[in-house]
Amino acid sequence: MVLADVVALVHGAAVLLMLGGALLALRRRRVVYVHAPVSLGILAVNLAGAPCPLTELELALRARAGEPGYPDGFLGHYVFQPLGLELHSTVVQIGIYTVALLPNVVGYGLLVARAMRAPGQGRRSVPRRAVQPGGDGVRRSAAGPSRMPAGRRLPSGSQR
């Protein structure tokens, strides 16, 4: 029974990743490497009408432990049944696809828009300033000459 519960938790995490992963990828781009395959796998299983492998595993583990199964799949059992909604109704199906697709379309649309921006636009990257003493003893950087001579130090606690 404990293994079945662990599979249910992993299944729930996969669903949450599928729903919010594209938006999370706006902050952490590497999330795309996990989100895209998980989402495509869930989409493929859903479009094929095949039973979810995680649901099948959970039900098999529950049966082995002598627990009863459930007929309507993971979302039907854990999300829609407690809310009193019929999983196979048209409204619920439209809601499922809308909630699943909308954040992904927005997230990946924004990621593509960021990638297509010209290099000079978008986030401004501040280059490191290389400070080099000039021939006249004045420290120079990409921002221009400093008012401080090269050999002179600031008093401790002072900021430039």
Contact map, one row per residue, 1 for C-alpha under 8 A:
1111100000000000000000000000000000000000000000000000000000001100101000000000000000000000000000000000000000000000000000000000000000000000000000000000000000000000
1111110000000000000000000000000000000000000000000000000000000000000000000000000000000000000000000000000000000000000000000000000000000000000000000000000000000000
1111111000000000000000000000000000000000000000000000000001001000000000000000000000000000000000000000000000000000000000000000000000000000000000000000000000000000
1111111100000000000000000000000000000000000000000000000011101100000000000000000000000000000000000000000000000000000000000000000000000000000000000000000000000000
1111111110000000000000000000000000000000000000000000000001000000000000000000000000000000000000000000000000000000000000000000000000000000000000000000000000000000
0111111111000000000000000000000000000000000000000000000000000000000000000000000000000000000000000000000000000000000000000000000000000000000000000000000000000000
0011111111100000000000000000000000000000000000000000010011000000000000000000000000000000000000000000000000000000000000000000000000000000000000000000000000000000
0001111111110000000000000000000000000000000000000000011001000000000000000100000000000000000000000000000000000000000000000000000000000000000000000000000000000000
0000111111111000000000000000000000000000000000000000000000000000000000000000000000000000000000000000000000000000000000000000000000000000000000000000000000000000
0000011111111100000000000000000000000000000000000000000000000000000000000000000000000000000000000000000000000000000000000000000000000000000000000000000000000000
0000001111111110000000000000000000000000000000000000011000000000000000000000000000000000000000000000000000000000000000000000000000000000000000000000000000000000
0000000111111111000000000000000000000000000000000000000000000000000000000000000000000000000000000000000000000000000000000000000000000000000000000000000000000000
0000000011111111100000000000000000000000000000000000000000000000000000000000000000000000000000000000000000000000000000000000000000000000000000000000000000000000
0000000001111111110000000000000000000100000000000000000000000000000000000000000000000000000000000000000000000000000000000000000000000000000000000000000000000000
0000000000111111111000000000000000000000000000000000000000000000000000000000000000000000000000000000000000000000000000000000000000000000000000000000000000000000
0000000000011111111110000000000000000000000000000000000000000000000000000000000000000000000000000000000000000000000000000000000000000000000000000000000000000000
0000000000001111111110000000000000100100000000000000000000000000000000000000000000000000000000000000000000000000000000000000000000000000000000000000000000000000
0000000000000111111111000000000000100110000000000000000000000000000000000000000000000000000000000001000000000000000000000000000000000000000000000000000000000000
0000000000000011111111000000000000000000000000000000000000000000000000000000000000000000000000000011101100000000000000000000000000000000000000000000000000000000
0000000000000001111111110000000000000000000000000000000000000000000000000000000000000000000000000000001100000000000000000000000000000000000000000000000000000000
0000000000000001111111111000001100100000000000000000000000000000000000000000000000000000000000000000000100000000000000000000000000000000000000000000000000000000
0000000000000000011111111100001100100000000000000000000000000000000000000000000000000000000000000000001101110000000000000000000000000000000000000000000000000000
0000000000000000000111111110000000000000000000000000000000000000000000000000000000000000000000000000001101110000000000000000000000000000000000000000000000000000
0000000000000000000111111111101000000000000000000000000000000000000000000000000000000000000000000000000000000000000000000000000000000000000000000000000000000000
0000000000000000000011111111111100000000000000000000000000000000000000000000000000000000000000000000000000100010000000000000000000000000000000000000000000000000
0000000000000000000001111111100000000000000000000000000000000000000000000000000000000000000000000000000000100110000000000000000000000000000000000000000000000000
0000000000000000000000111111100000000000000000000000000000000000000000000000000000000000000000000000000000000000000000000000000000000000000000000000000000000000
0000000000000000000000011111111000000000000000000000000000000000000000000000000000000000000000000000000000000000000000000000000000000000000000000000000000000000
0000000000000000000000011111111100000000000000000000000000000000000000000000000000000000000000000000000000000000000000000000000000000000000000000000000000000000
0000000000000000000000001001111111000000000000000000000000000000000000000000000000000000000000000000000000000000000000000000000000000000000000000000000000000000
0000000000000000000011011001111111100000000000000000000000000000000000000000000000000000000000000000000000000000000000000000000000000000000000000000000000000000
0000000000000000000011001000111111110000000000000000000000000000000000000000000000000000000000000000000000000000000000000000000000000000000000000000000000000000
0000000000000000000000000000011111111000000000000000000000000000000000000000000000000000000000000000000000000000000000000000000000000000000000000000000000000000
0000000000000000000000000000011111111100000000000000000000000000000000000000000000000000000000000000000000000000000000000000000000000000000000000000000000000000
0000000000000000110011000000001111111110000000000000000000000000000000000000000000000000000000000000000000000000000000000000000000000000000000000000000000000000
0000000000000000000000000000000111111111000000000000000000000000000000000000000000000000000000000000000000000000000000000000000000000000000000000000000000000000
0000000000000000000000000000000011111111100000000000000000000000000000000000000000000000000000000000000000000000000000000000000000000000000000000000000000000000
0000000000000100110000000000000001111111110000000000000000000000000000000000000000000000000000000000000000000000000000000000000000000000000000000000000000000000
0000000000000000010000000000000000111111111000000000000000000000000000000000000000000000000000000000000000000000000000000000000000000000000000000000000000000000
0000000000000000000000000000000000011111111100000000000000000000000000000000000000000000000000000000000000000000000000000000000000000000000000000000000000000000
0000000000000000000000000000000000001111111110000000000000000000000000000000000000000000000000000000000000000000000000000000000000000000000000000000000000000000
0000000000000000000000000000000000000111111111000001000000000000000000000000000000000000000000000000000000000000000000000000000000000000000000000000000000000000
0000000000000000000000000000000000000011111111100000000000000000000000000000000000000000000000000000000000000000000000000000000000000000000000000000000000000000
0000000000000000000000000000000000000001111111110000000000000000000000000000000000000000000000000000000000000000000000000000000000000000000000000000000000000000
0000000000000000000000000000000000000000111111111111000000000000000000000000000000000000000000000000000000000000000000000000000000000000000000000000000000000000
0000000000000000000000000000000000000000011111111111000000000000000000000000000000000000000000000000000000000000000000000000000000000000000000000000000000000000
0000000000000000000000000000000000000000001111111100000000000000000000000000000000000000000000000000000000000000000000000000000000000000000000000000000000000000
0000000000000000000000000000000000000000000111111100000000000000000000000000000000000000000000000000000000000000000000000000000000000000000000000000000000000000
0000000000000000000000000000000000000000000011111110000000000000000000000000000000000000000000000000000000000000000000000000000000000000000000000000000000000000
0000000000000000000000000000000000000000000011111111000000000000000000000000000000000000000000000000000000000000000000000000000000000000000000000000000000000000
0000000000000000000000000000000000000000000011001111101100000000000000000000000000000000000000000000000000000000000000000000000000000000000000000000000000000000
0000000000000000000000000000000000000000010011000111111100000000000000001000000000000000000000000000000000000000000000000000000000000000000000000000000000000000
0000000000000000000000000000000000000000000000000011111110000000000000000000000000000000000000000000000000000000000000000000000000000000000000000000000000000000
0000001100100000000000000000000000000000000000000001111111000000000000000000000000000000000000000000000000000000000000000000000000000000000000000000000000000000
0000000100100000000000000000000000000000000000000011111111100000000000001100000000000000000000000000000000000000000000000000000000000000000000000000000000000000
0000000000000000000000000000000000000000000000000011111111110000000000000000000000000000000000000000000000000000000000000000000000000000000000000000000000000000
0001001000000000000000000000000000000000000000000000111111111000000000000000000000000000000000000000000000000000000000000000000000000000000000000000000000000000
0011101100000000000000000000000000000000000000000000011111111100000000000000000000000000000000000000000000000000000000000000000000000000000000000000000000000000
0001000000000000000000000000000000000000000000000000001111111110000011000000000000000000000000000000000000000000000000000000000000000000000000000000000000000000
0000000000000000000000000000000000000000000000000000000111111111000000000000000000000000000000000000000000000000000000000000000000000000000000000000000000000000
1011000000000000000000000000000000000000000000000000000011111111100000000000000000000000000000000000000000000000000000000000000000000000000000000000000000000000
1001000000000000000000000000000000000000000000000000000001111111111110000000000000000000000000000000000000000000000000000000000000000000000000000000000000000000
0000000000000000000000000000000000000000000000000000000000111111111110000000000000000000000000000000000000000000000000000000000000000000000000000000000000000000
0000000000000000000000000000000000000000000000000000000000011111111000000000000000000000000000000000000000000000000000000000000000000000000000000000000000000000
1000000000000000000000000000000000000000000000000000000000001111111000000000000000000000000000000000000000000000000000000000000000000000000000000000000000000000
0000000000000000000000000000000000000000000000000000000000000111111100000000000000000000000000000000000000000000000000000000000000000000000000000000000000000000
1000000000000000000000000000000000000000000000000000000000000111111110000000000000000000000000000000000000000000000000000000000000000000000000000000000000000000
0000000000000000000000000000000000000000000000000000000000000110011111000000000000000000000000000000000000000000000000000000000000000000000000000000000000000000
0000000000000000000000000000000000000000000000000000000000100110001111100000000000000000000000000000000000000000000000000000000000000000000000000000000000000000
0000000000000000000000000000000000000000000000000000000000100000000111111000100000000000000000000000000000000000000000000000000000000000000000000000000000000000
0000000000000000000000000000000000000000000000000000000000000000000011111000100000000000000000000000000000000000000000000000000000000000000000000000000000000000
0000000000000000000000000000000000000000000000000000000000000000000001111111100000000010000000000000000000000000000000000000000000000000000000000000000000000000
0000000000000000000000000000000000000000000000000001001000000000000001111111100000000000000000000000000000000000000000000000000000000000000000000000000000000000
0000000100000000000000000000000000000000000000000000001000000000000000011111111000000000000000000000000000000000000000000000000000000000000000000000000000000000
0000000000000000000000000000000000000000000000000000000000000000000000011111111100000010000000000000000000000000000000000000000000000000000000000000000000000000
0000000000000000000000000000000000000000000000000000000000000000000000011111111110000110000000000000000000000000000000000000000000000000000000000000000000000000
0000000000000000000000000000000000000000000000000000000000000000000001111111111111000000000000000000000000000000000000000000000000000000000000000000000000000000
0000000000000000000000000000000000000000000000000000000000000000000000000111111111000000000000000000000000000000000000000000000000000000000000000000000000000000
0000000000000000000000000000000000000000000000000000000000000000000000000111111111100000000000000000000000000000000000000000000000000000000000000000000000000000
0000000000000000000000000000000000000000000000000000000000000000000000000011111111111110000000000000000000000000000000000000000000000000000000000000000000000000
0000000000000000000000000000000000000000000000000000000000000000000000000001111111111110000000000000000000000000000000000000000000000000000000000000000000000000
0000000000000000000000000000000000000000000000000000000000000000000000000000111111111000000000000000000000000000000000000000000000000000000000000000000000000000
0000000000000000000000000000000000000000000000000000000000000000000000000000001111111000000000000000000000000000000000000000000000000000000000000000000000000000
0000000000000000000000000000000000000000000000000000000000000000000000000000000111111100000000000000000000000000000000000000000000000000000000000000000000000000
0000000000000000000000000000000000000000000000000000000000000000000000000000000111111110000100000000000000000000000000000000000000000000000000000000000000000000
0000000000000000000000000000000000000000000000000000000000000000000000000001000110011111100100000000000000000000000000000000000000000000000000000000000000000000
0000000000000000000000000000000000000000000000000000000000000000000000010011000110001111100110000000000000000000000000000000000000000000000000000000000000000000
0000000000000000000000000000000000000000000000000000000000000000000000000000000000000111110110000000000000000000000000000000000000000000000000000000000000000000
0000000000000000000000000000000000000000000000000000000000000000000000000000000000000111111110000000000000000000000000000000000000000000000000000000000000000000
0000000000000000000000000000000000000000000000000000000000000000000000000000000000000001111111000000000000000000000000000000000000000000000000000000000000000000
0000000000000000000000000000000000000000000000000000000000000000000000000000000000000000111111100000000000000000000000000000000000000000000000000000000000000000
0000000000000000000000000000000000000000000000000000000000000000000000000000000000001111111111110000000000000000000000000000000000000000000000000000000000000000
0000000000000000000000000000000000000000000000000000000000000000000000000000000000000011111111111000000000000000000000000000000000000000000000000000000000000000
0000000000000000000000000000000000000000000000000000000000000000000000000000000000000000011111111100000000000000000000000000000000000000000000000000000000000000
0000000000000000000000000000000000000000000000000000000000000000000000000000000000000000001111111110000000000000000000000000000000000000000000000000000000000000
0000000000000000000000000000000000000000000000000000000000000000000000000000000000000000000111111111000000000000000000000000000000000000000000000000000000000000
0000000000000000000000000000000000000000000000000000000000000000000000000000000000000000000011111111100000000000000000000000000000000000000000000000000000000000
0000000000000000000000000000000000000000000000000000000000000000000000000000000000000000000001111111110000000000000000000000000000000000000000000000000000000000
0000000000000000001000000000000000000000000000000000000000000000000000000000000000000000000000111111111000000000000000000000000000000000000000000000000000000000
0000000000000000011000000000000000000000000000000000000000000000000000000000000000000000000000011111111100000000000000000000000000000000000000000000000000000000
0000000000000000001000000000000000000000000000000000000000000000000000000000000000000000000000001111111110000000000000000000000000000000000000000000000000000000
0000000000000000000000000000000000000000000000000000000000000000000000000000000000000000000000000111111111000000000000000000000000000000000000000000000000000000
0000000000000000001101100000000000000000000000000000000000000000000000000000000000000000000000000011111111100000000000000000000000000000000000000000000000000000
0000000000000000001111100000000000000000000000000000000000000000000000000000000000000000000000000001111111110000000000000000000000000000000000000000000000000000
0000000000000000000000000000000000000000000000000000000000000000000000000000000000000000000000000000111111111000000000000000000000000000000000000000000000000000
0000000000000000000001100000000000000000000000000000000000000000000000000000000000000000000000000000011111111100000000000000000000000000000000000000000000000000
0000000000000000000001101100000000000000000000000000000000000000000000000000000000000000000000000000001111111110000000000000000000000000000000000000000000000000
0000000000000000000001100000000000000000000000000000000000000000000000000000000000000000000000000000000111111111000000000000000000000000000000000000000000000000
0000000000000000000000000000000000000000000000000000000000000000000000000000000000000000000000000000000011111111100000000000000000000000000000000000000000000000
0000000000000000000000000100000000000000000000000000000000000000000000000000000000000000000000000000000001111111110000000000000000000000000000000000000000000000
0000000000000000000000001100000000000000000000000000000000000000000000000000000000000000000000000000000000111111111000000000000000000000000000000000000000000000
0000000000000000000000000000000000000000000000000000000000000000000000000000000000000000000000000000000000011111111100000000000000000000000000000000000000000000
0000000000000000000000000000000000000000000000000000000000000000000000000000000000000000000000000000000000001111111110000000000000000000000000000000000000000000
0000000000000000000000000000000000000000000000000000000000000000000000000000000000000000000000000000000000000111111110000100000000000000000000000000000000000000
0000000000000000000000000000000000000000000000000000000000000000000000000000000000000000000000000000000000000011111110000000000000000000000000000000000000000000
0000000000000000000000000000000000000000000000000000000000000000000000000000000000000000000000000000000000000001111111000000000000000000000000000000000000000000
0000000000000000000000000000000000000000000000000000000000000000000000000000000000000000000000000000000000000000111111101100000000000000000000000000000000000000
0000000000000000000000000000000000000000000000000000000000000000000000000000000000000000000000000000000000000000000111111100000000000000000000000000000000000000
0000000000000000000000000000000000000000000000000000000000000000000000000000000000000000000000000000000000000000000011111100000000000000000000000000000000000000
0000000000000000000000000000000000000000000000000000000000000000000000000000000000000000000000000000000000000000000001111101000000000000000000000000000000000000
0000000000000000000000000000000000000000000000000000000000000000000000000000000000000000000000000000000000000000000011111111000000000000000000000000000000000000
0000000000000000000000000000000000000000000000000000000000000000000000000000000000000000000000000000000000000000010011111111000000000000000000000000000000000000
0000000000000000000000000000000000000000000000000000000000000000000000000000000000000000000000000000000000000000000000001111100000000000000000000000000000000000
0000000000000000000000000000000000000000000000000000000000000000000000000000000000000000000000000000000000000000000000011111110000000000000000000000000000000000
0000000000000000000000000000000000000000000000000000000000000000000000000000000000000000000000000000000000000000000000000011111000000000000000000000000000000000
0000000000000000000000000000000000000000000000000000000000000000000000000000000000000000000000000000000000000000000000000001111100000000000000000000000000000000
0000000000000000000000000000000000000000000000000000000000000000000000000000000000000000000000000000000000000000000000000000111110000000000000000000000000000000
0000000000000000000000000000000000000000000000000000000000000000000000000000000000000000000000000000000000000000000000000000011111000000000000000000000000000000
0000000000000000000000000000000000000000000000000000000000000000000000000000000000000000000000000000000000000000000000000000001111100000000011100000000000000000
0000000000000000000000000000000000000000000000000000000000000000000000000000000000000000000000000000000000000000000000000000000111110000000011000000000000000000
0000000000000000000000000000000000000000000000000000000000000000000000000000000000000000000000000000000000000000000000000000000011111000001111000000000000000000
0000000000000000000000000000000000000000000000000000000000000000000000000000000000000000000000000000000000000000000000000000000001111100001110000000000000000000
0000000000000000000000000000000000000000000000000000000000000000000000000000000000000000000000000000000000000000000000000000000000111111111100000000010000000000
0000000000000000000000000000000000000000000000000000000000000000000000000000000000000000000000000000000000000000000000000000000000011111111100000000000000000000
0000000000000000000000000000000000000000000000000000000000000000000000000000000000000000000000000000000000000000000000000000000000001111110000000000000000000000
0000000000000000000000000000000000000000000000000000000000000000000000000000000000000000000000000000000000000000000000000000000000001111110000000000000000000000
0000000000000000000000000000000000000000000000000000000000000000000000000000000000000000000000000000000000000000000000000000000000001111111000000000111000000000
0000000000000000000000000000000000000000000000000000000000000000000000000000000000000000000000000000000000000000000000000000000000001111111100001111110000000000
0000000000000000000000000000000000000000000000000000000000000000000000000000000000000000000000000000000000000000000000000000000000111100111110001101110000000000
0000000000000000000000000000000000000000000000000000000000000000000000000000000000000000000000000000000000000000000000000000000000111100011111111100000000000000
0000000000000000000000000000000000000000000000000000000000000000000000000000000000000000000000000000000000000000000000000000000011110000001111111100000000000000
0000000000000000000000000000000000000000000000000000000000000000000000000000000000000000000000000000000000000000000000000000000011100000000111110000000000000000
0000000000000000000000000000000000000000000000000000000000000000000000000000000000000000000000000000000000000000000000000000000010000000000111111000000000000000
0000000000000000000000000000000000000000000000000000000000000000000000000000000000000000000000000000000000000000000000000000000000000000000111111100000000000000
0000000000000000000000000000000000000000000000000000000000000000000000000000000000000000000000000000000000000000000000000000000000000000011110111110000000000000
0000000000000000000000000000000000000000000000000000000000000000000000000000000000000000000000000000000000000000000000000000000000000000011110011111100000000000
0000000000000000000000000000000000000000000000000000000000000000000000000000000000000000000000000000000000000000000000000000000000000000010000001111100000000000
0000000000000000000000000000000000000000000000000000000000000000000000000000000000000000000000000000000000000000000000000000000000000000011000000111110100000000
0000000000000000000000000000000000000000000000000000000000000000000000000000000000000000000000000000000000000000000000000000000000000000111000000111111100000000
0000000000000000000000000000000000000000000000000000000000000000000000000000000000000000000000000000000000000000000000000000000000001000111000000001111100000000
0000000000000000000000000000000000000000000000000000000000000000000000000000000000000000000000000000000000000000000000000000000000000000100000000000111110000000
0000000000000000000000000000000000000000000000000000000000000000000000000000000000000000000000000000000000000000000000000000000000000000000000000001111111000000
0000000000000000000000000000000000000000000000000000000000000000000000000000000000000000000000000000000000000000000000000000000000000000000000000000001111100000
0000000000000000000000000000000000000000000000000000000000000000000000000000000000000000000000000000000000000000000000000000000000000000000000000000000111110111
0000000000000000000000000000000000000000000000000000000000000000000000000000000000000000000000000000000000000000000000000000000000000000000000000000000011111100
0000000000000000000000000000000000000000000000000000000000000000000000000000000000000000000000000000000000000000000000000000000000000000000000000000000001111100
0000000000000000000000000000000000000000000000000000000000000000000000000000000000000000000000000000000000000000000000000000000000000000000000000000000000111110
0000000000000000000000000000000000000000000000000000000000000000000000000000000000000000000000000000000000000000000000000000000000000000000000000000000001111111
0000000000000000000000000000000000000000000000000000000000000000000000000000000000000000000000000000000000000000000000000000000000000000000000000000000001001111
0000000000000000000000000000000000000000000000000000000000000000000000000000000000000000000000000000000000000000000000000000000000000000000000000000000001000111
